[in-house]
Structure formats: structure tokens, C-alpha cells
Amino acid sequence: MTRQLNDNNKLFLKLIFNARKRMGLTQKKLADVLHKNQSYISKYENGDRRLDVIEFLDVAHAIGVSAKEIISELERNWKKK
């Protein structure tokens, strides 16, 4: 079951997804680097689970992108409620 995500959540997930794709990583390859199951990646990319800040940092480092870049882009496009 997919959670209801607001626009900011959707943007965050899109930024992480796009970074993974840009680096040429499949969900499986990223999961292997993180020592997780592929379903872990699938679930957060689809919004079925949320990443806490430590998980987000782990994912960003595994992808090879700066967490700061992702957060900065999110802030630039932040939609107020």
C-alpha cells in the first residue's frame, strides 16, 4: 500500500531516484552496496516507507552524491503548506 505523499515528499524521492539513475545504479546494485534487500530500495522509492536521516545519508553516500546537494535542491523547490 502506497502512502499519501505530499509534493515535498514526492520531490525528495524523485531527487534520490534521479541521482541513482544518473550514477547508473540499479536498485539491486544499490541494495548490494547498502547490504540490504532490493525491496528496501523499491519501498522507499515508491513511498511505501520513509528514510530516516541516517538511512538517507547512507543512501546518498552509496549513490555517490552529496546529501547537501539533494537537500539544497529540495529547499529551492520547497512548497509551503
C-alpha positions as YAML, in Angstrom:
chain: A
units: angstrom
residues:
- id: 1
  name: MET
  ca: [0.00, 0.00, 0.00]
- id: 2
  name: THR
  ca: [1.47, 3.34, -1.04]
- id: 3
  name: ARG
  ca: [1.25, 6.18, 1.45]
- id: 4
  name: GLN
  ca: [-0.24, 9.51, 0.56]
- id: 5
  name: LEU
  ca: [2.75, 11.71, -0.14]
- id: 6
  name: ASN
  ca: [2.75, 15.48, -0.26]
- id: 7
  name: ASP
  ca: [4.58, 17.35, -3.00]
- id: 8
  name: ASN
  ca: [7.72, 17.78, -0.90]
- id: 9
  name: ASN
  ca: [7.93, 14.06, -0.16]
- id: 10
  name: LYS
  ca: [7.47, 13.30, -3.84]
- id: 11
  name: LEU
  ca: [10.22, 15.73, -4.79]
- id: 12
  name: PHE
  ca: [12.61, 14.22, -2.23]
- id: 13
  name: LEU
  ca: [12.02, 10.73, -3.61]
- id: 14
  name: LYS
  ca: [12.39, 11.97, -7.18]
- id: 15
  name: LEU
  ca: [15.72, 13.61, -6.35]
- id: 16
  name: ILE
  ca: [17.08, 10.39, -4.82]
- id: 17
  name: PHE
  ca: [15.72, 8.28, -7.68]
- id: 18
  name: ASN
  ca: [17.20, 10.60, -10.32]
- id: 19
  name: ALA
  ca: [20.58, 10.62, -8.56]
- id: 20
  name: ARG
  ca: [20.63, 6.80, -8.52]
- id: 21
  name: LYS
  ca: [19.76, 6.62, -12.20]
- id: 22
  name: ARG
  ca: [22.28, 9.33, -13.11]
- id: 23
  name: MET
  ca: [25.02, 7.30, -11.42]
- id: 24
  name: GLY
  ca: [23.98, 4.21, -13.40]
- id: 25
  name: LEU
  ca: [22.93, 2.17, -10.40]
- id: 26
  name: THR
  ca: [20.09, -0.32, -10.43]
- id: 27
  name: GLN
  ca: [18.04, -0.88, -7.30]
- id: 28
  name: LYS
  ca: [19.82, -4.23, -6.92]
- id: 29
  name: LYS
  ca: [23.31, -2.73, -7.18]
- id: 30
  name: LEU
  ca: [22.48, -0.01, -4.67]
- id: 31
  name: ALA
  ca: [20.93, -2.55, -2.32]
- id: 32
  name: ASP
  ca: [24.08, -4.67, -2.52]
- id: 33
  name: VAL
  ca: [26.26, -1.69, -1.62]
- id: 34
  name: LEU
  ca: [23.99, -0.96, 1.35]
- id: 35
  name: HIS
  ca: [23.80, -4.65, 2.36]
- id: 36
  name: LYS
  ca: [20.01, -4.50, 2.07]
- id: 37
  name: ASN
  ca: [17.39, -6.29, 0.01]
- id: 38
  name: GLN
  ca: [16.32, -4.76, -3.29]
- id: 39
  name: SER
  ca: [12.85, -4.34, -1.77]
- id: 40
  name: TYR
  ca: [14.32, -1.80, 0.69]
- id: 41
  name: ILE
  ca: [15.19, 0.48, -2.24]
- id: 42
  name: SER
  ca: [11.90, -0.19, -4.02]
- id: 43
  name: LYS
  ca: [9.84, 0.58, -0.92]
- id: 44
  name: TYR
  ca: [11.36, 3.96, -0.22]
- id: 45
  name: GLU
  ca: [11.44, 4.96, -3.90]
- id: 46
  name: ASN
  ca: [7.73, 4.10, -4.18]
- id: 47
  name: GLY
  ca: [6.88, 5.90, -0.96]
- id: 48
  name: ASP
  ca: [5.94, 2.72, 0.91]
- id: 49
  name: ARG
  ca: [8.49, 3.53, 3.62]
- id: 50
  name: ARG
  ca: [10.33, 6.62, 4.72]
- id: 51
  name: LEU
  ca: [14.04, 7.05, 5.18]
- id: 52
  name: ASP
  ca: [15.30, 8.44, 8.45]
- id: 53
  name: VAL
  ca: [18.21, 10.87, 8.30]
- id: 54
  name: ILE
  ca: [20.87, 8.19, 8.88]
- id: 55
  name: GLU
  ca: [19.40, 5.97, 6.16]
- id: 56
  name: PHE
  ca: [19.26, 8.97, 3.81]
- id: 57
  name: LEU
  ca: [22.95, 9.71, 4.42]
- id: 58
  name: ASP
  ca: [23.82, 6.06, 3.83]
- id: 59
  name: VAL
  ca: [21.88, 6.07, 0.55]
- id: 60
  name: ALA
  ca: [23.41, 9.35, -0.64]
- id: 61
  name: HIS
  ca: [26.94, 8.14, 0.09]
- id: 62
  name: ALA
  ca: [26.27, 4.78, -1.57]
- id: 63
  name: ILE
  ca: [24.93, 6.52, -4.68]
- id: 64
  name: GLY
  ca: [27.92, 8.85, -4.69]
- id: 65
  name: VAL
  ca: [26.08, 12.14, -4.35]
- id: 66
  name: SER
  ca: [26.19, 14.82, -1.71]
- id: 67
  name: ALA
  ca: [23.31, 14.73, 0.73]
- id: 68
  name: LYS
  ca: [23.75, 18.51, 0.91]
- id: 69
  name: GLU
  ca: [23.07, 18.81, -2.84]
- id: 70
  name: ILE
  ca: [19.84, 16.85, -2.53]
- id: 71
  name: ILE
  ca: [18.69, 18.86, 0.50]
- id: 72
  name: SER
  ca: [19.63, 22.15, -1.21]
- id: 73
  name: GLU
  ca: [17.61, 21.22, -4.29]
- id: 74
  name: LEU
  ca: [14.70, 20.21, -2.07]
- id: 75
  name: GLU
  ca: [14.86, 23.55, -0.24]
- id: 76
  name: ARG
  ca: [14.98, 25.50, -3.53]
- id: 77
  name: ASN
  ca: [11.75, 23.81, -4.63]
- id: 78
  name: TRP
  ca: [10.05, 23.54, -1.22]
- id: 79
  name: LYS
  ca: [6.30, 24.03, -1.32]
- id: 80
  name: LYS
  ca: [4.78, 25.55, 1.76]
- id: 81
  name: LYS
  ca: [1.62, 24.01, 3.11]
...
